[in-house]
């Protein structure tokens, strides 16, 4: 008898195994199709929900009803029933919370979709869900308006744009105020809640005056923020929005003066000083004037600090290298270390002159504004300065406004000597005509209103 070792060949086993395996692969492929379809719908749902949430946070200033309605409209427009075979697209009512100077809005959304191959597993459809939220920091905003004589032809357009700007903010969560400047400046409307009627009336009351003192506008807007009593101020967004149509030609400073009969009673004197106006505005010729304009701002707004002076007498002996602002009764010292008079327009101006040229006075005016803006941005409140320039009148210098805003990507500023990466960056917008004024103001309002989360 012989014994055989080995295996017996069996035919026909591969085919049934292949059939079983193929069925398994087809099942997985079918489920993968349904899963991929669900993921596509999920992406669309999240996109529509995020758009609705961002819309809602922008409508917070308009009230809860307007906010919810705007979100619903946006959601329905981006994800209508029937799109991708979706049914019952649903956006929840908003959940709004207010905490530590921040408004948070949250939504849930869902949509039903059919299943195709998953029906083999007795699953006819499924519900896709998503959640989204956004945060909006409360804001303290100071609008700063140039009311120098050159704005007279377009002052009504400026007022309309300014009122549209302030109406972009929430009376419940934001505090908005107004500072104005021309030869000098003042706080015209202190930042507060429920500001719209009073602030609109203050804007309507503005009337044109004479010259252009950028530093005065920056100073009074900063002082308004400093004097604002708000325990949450350091947790809010603090913004200065600065509008002008021209070049700085007056400036604040501390001046060593002539004293005695026909001059000043004491030296030094702190006030504002600027270009020699000639015969037209001889009331301001070579005078040191008060830093604070009268209320309301109607020309002539200022009187000489040395009241006995005649227009032919110039009290200035020299301009001190630093302007030391007067202390605020409410907020105390404002930059007690002083603000430099030198800078980018004239790094070493000759200040030891009793009667400097108009061009030198204008250089100093721009230097003071630039140095003051840098000091304001160093404040622990992380203040942003935004600038709006109107080009309707000749002489607007873009580089000055871009430096004041510390804006990123601005074209006229050399980033090596102007942009400061350690300080908050603002927005600069140019209005080339009256038709662009409104959009310029709303552009800055939208920039301020960007979502924080």
PyMOL commands that set and color helices and strands:
alter all, ss='L'
color gray80, all
select helices_A, chain A and resi 13-58+60-62+64-78+83-85+117-121+149-166+196-205+214-227+233-235+282-284+358-377+398-405+434-448
alter helices_A, ss='H'
color red, helices_A
select strands_A, chain A and resi 87-91+95-99+102-114+125-137+139-146+175-181+185-192+237-244+250-257+269-274+316-319+322-323+339-340+384-390+428-431
alter strands_A, ss='S'
color yellow, strands_A
deselect
rebuild
show_as cartoon
